[in-house]
């Protein structure tokens, strides 16, 4: 038995009827929606928008960007001070400009020097 080709084609008339039925259904649905929207939505305005009430006790600044100068001043003070980071370990804090100057003049400490310091 050898395979035989299909002898019955799909009816073109059936496809046309299905497409027309689908188009008619979509048109009917759009018509129903077009009729119901004015009937059900008429008279409703937009909901009144009231401003939100402020939260009691919230520490909000009236002008939040004005505090930036204080933050920058505090950061600059940390970068420009002398002091101890860890007195027991002998680590000091120096201004960043001075630290950059010392590194430029002396260079980075060698690993051998660090190892020698740790052994002492």
N, C-alpha and C positions, 0 to 999 in steps of 0.2 A: 504494500500500500504506500503510495507516494503521497506526500502532502498536497492537498488541493487548495487553490486560492479561494478566498472568501467570495461567495456568490451573492450575498445580500449586503448591500451598502446601507449606511445609516440614512434614514429618510431626511432629505433636505427640508421637507415641509415640517417635520417635527422640530428641527433646529430653529426654523423661522418662527414657529408657534411659541416655542420656549422663550426665544429672545423677545418677542412681542409681549408675552405674558409678564416677563420680568420688567420690561419697560413700563407696562401698564401699572404694575404693582408699585414701582418707584414713584410714578406720577401720582397715583392715588395717595400714597403715603405723604408726599410733599403737599398735596392739596389739603389733606386732613390737618397737617401741622400748620399750614398757612391759615386755616380757619380757626384753629384752637389758640394760637398765640395771641391774637387780639382779644379773644373772649376771656382767656384766663389770666393774661398778663396786664390787662388794662387797669388803670387806677393805682397800680403799685409804683411808687416812686423809689428812688434810691434810698437806702437806709441812711438815716441821719448818722453822721460820723461825729462822735464826740472826742475831744482830745483826751488822751490817757491821763489818768491822775498820777501825780508824782508819788513815788514810793517814799513813805515816811522814813526818815532817818538815813536815806541813802547818801553817801558822801560824794555827791556829784558836784563838779566845779561848774560855775556859770560859764566860764570861758576856759576850756580844758587846756588849750595850747599855751596859756600863760605860765603854767608850771614848768614848761620845758627849760626855761632859763635857769631855774633852780636846780634841775636835774643836771644840766650841763655844767653848772658851777660846782656841784658836788663831785662830778666825775673829774673835772679839771683839778680840783683840790686833791683828790686821791692820786692823780698822776704827778703832781708837783710837790710832794711832801717827802720829808726824811723821817725815818722811824724804823722800828724793829718789826720784822715780819715774824721772826721766831728768835728771841734773844738767846735761848738755851742752845740753839743750833748755830748761832752766829750769823743769821740771815737778816739783812737789813733791806729796807725799802728806800730807794732813791728816786729822784725825779726822772721821768722817762727820757728827757733830753740829755741829762747827765749820763744815764746808762747807755744811750746810743753813742755818745761821745767816747765813753770808755771802751765800748766794743769796737768802735772805729779805730781807736788808737792802739789797743792791745790785741784785738781779735778775739775769737772764741777760745775758751780754754780747751787745751788738748785733753783727750780722754786719759792719757797717762797721768796728767796732773790731777784729774778728778780721782783716779784710782789711788794715787799717792795720798791725797787728802782724806779719802775714806779709810785708808789703813791706819792713819795716825790717831 
